[in-house]
């Protein structure tokens, strides 16, 4: 890595597959650091908020580490903020996982549990664990110029989750998926904020395209600053 490689901060709050995300970054040539330092996060060129686990515990830890306002500041900046799985859910206003918990409030809307998804008369298992497709949403938003650029409509991605986000503004929905009879938001784009319910680092070549697009975006911005 040279000194001009943009640094990506992977937020460490004790929950999530941090090393898988770090390895995905390295695979596409991104220089990354796993950190809970406010200075590291604010100084990075992009921030990834991963996560697997309990919503309430995650928010308590983010408050304890004094990272809530830091992440809100990143969301208000031009820097890319990427949420993965629980990281997507934490961006929302609130979650109803084991009670009611307030989130970061970057995206308006709640996080709710899958409501008995059915396939015919059969109730599907929750959590959803495994491969599922992502589609262009019905709002007409397409993936060109986003971190889903170059990924096929109906591409398979890897999911592990019991809860889904319900954005108040349907215009932020970048990708949709279906589990049984329930269609849910599996990706969002809001200004500099991209987040997905699936795990791109576990989703093969299609998922790695998310990281490749992030690397290309940061490289383009770096070249623009140096020209």
N, C-alpha and C positions, 0 to 999 in steps of 0.2 A: 504494500500500500504506500502511495506517496502522500506527501503532506497536503495535497490538494484534494484528496478523496473526501467527499462529504461524510460527516459523522452522523450516524443514526443512533438515537438513544432508545433502548428497549427498556420500558419501565418495569422495574422489579418491585412488586409489592407483595411478594410471597406466594402468588397464585399464578400458575400458568406454565406453559411449555416454553420457557425462556430460551433454552439452548437449541431447540428445534428452530425457533425464529432466528436466533443468531446464526445457525448453520445455513439457513435459507438466504440470509443477507450475504454471508460470505460466498455462497455459491454464485451469486450474481454480481459479485465484486463490490458489495457495499461494506464499508467499514462501520462496525457497530459496537456498542458498549452496553452491557447490562448494568443498570444503575437505578438508584433511588435518590440520587443527588439532584437537588433543584438546579444547581449551577450547570451540571452536565445536561440536563433536560432542556433548560432554556438556551443553552449554547449550541445544541445540536441543530443540524440542518433539517432533520425530520425526526418525528417521535412515533414509536410503535407502542400501543397499549394492548398487550395480549391478555390472556386470562382464561382459566378454567377453575370453577369453584363457586363458592357461595357469594352472592351479591352483597349481603350485609357485611360480611367479613371483609370483603374487598374495599368497600367504602370506608369502613372503620380504619383500615390500614392506610388508605390514601389520606384520610384526615390526620391520622397520627404522624405520618411522614410529611405533613404539610404540603401535599402535592395537588390538592383539589384546585386551588387557585392557579397553580402553575399550569395544569392541564387546560383550564379555562383560558388562560392567557395564550397558550399555544393555539387553541382553537380560534382565537381572535386575530392571530398573526397570519402571515402568508405561508408559514411553514406547513408542510404536510403532517397531519395527525392521522394515524392509521389505527383503528380499533379492530381487534380480532376476537371473535366469540364473546366471552364475558366482557372483553374490551368494548365491543359494540354496545352491549347492554348498559354498561356503566355510563355511556354518553347520554342516556335517556334521562327523563325527568325523575322517574321513580320505578321501583320494582315491587312486585307482590310475591316475591320468593320468601317463604317463611315469615310472613308479616309484610309490613310496608316499609320500604327503605328509600330515602331520597338519593338520587344519583347526581351526576355532574351537571345535568340540566343544559347540556350543549345542544341536544336535539329534543324538541318537545314531544312527549308521548310516554306511555307506560311500557313496562316489561311484564308480560303475563304468561302463565303456564299454558302449554298446549291443552286445549279443551277436548279431551277424548277423541283424538283423530281416528277416523274410521275409513276402512277400505271395504266397501259393501257393508256387510253386517259385522265385520270383524273390527274390533277396537285395536289399534296399533299400539305397540310398546312405546312408552315414554320413559327415559329420554330416547330421542331419535339418535341412533348411532350407526353411521355408515355413509354410503355414497348417495347423493341426491343431486338433481339437476338445478341449475340456476338459469333464469329466463329474463329477457328484457321485460320490464314492467309495462303495465297497460297505460301508464301515463305518457308513453311515447319517448321517454328518456333512453338514449342509446349510450353505448359504452365508449365511443370514440373520444379520446382525450382524457379518459379516466384511467384508474389503475386496472380496470377490466378490459382495456383496449386490446384487441387482438384475440380475445377469448370468444369461442363460439357460443352463440345462443344455445341453451340446453346442454352446456358443458356440465360434466359431473364434478362435484366437489365433495369434500369429506366433512361431515357434520357430527357434532356430539353436543346435544343440548336438550333441555326440557322446557325452556322458556323462549319466547319470541318477542321481538320489539314491534310496537304499533305506533309508528310516527304519526303525529297529528297532521303534518303537512305531507301529503302523498307525493309532492314534487321532489322530496329528498330520496325517495325510494329508487335505488339504482338497479337492484336485482330482486326478483321474486322467486320463490320455490313453493313446492306443494308437498305436504305430508298427509297422506290420506285425503280427506275432503277439505283440509285447511290449507289455504294459500297464505303464505307469510312473507314478510320482508327479510331477504337474506343479504342485502347490501344497501348501503346508503352513500350518498354524496351530498355534502353541504359545504359549499365554498372549498376550503382547503382540507376538509374532514372527509375521509373515506373510511368506511368500516364494513365488516362482513361477519355474518354469523358462522360461516364455515371456516375451516383452517386451511388457508392457502399453502402453508408449508407442509401439509400432509396430503395435498391434493394432486400430486404428480405434476406433469408438465403444464397443465392448465393453471394450477395454483401458483406454480413458480413464475408464471407470466405476471402476476401481481407484483412480485418483487423485482422482476426485470423492468416493469414499467416505472416503479418507484426509482430504481437506479437510473434509468434513462431521464426521468424528470429532474432528478437532482443534478445529474451531469449537465443537462441543458442549462439549468439555472446557474451552475458554477461557471460554465463557459460564458454565459451572458454577463456575469459579474466581472469576469477577467478581461473581457473584450473592450 
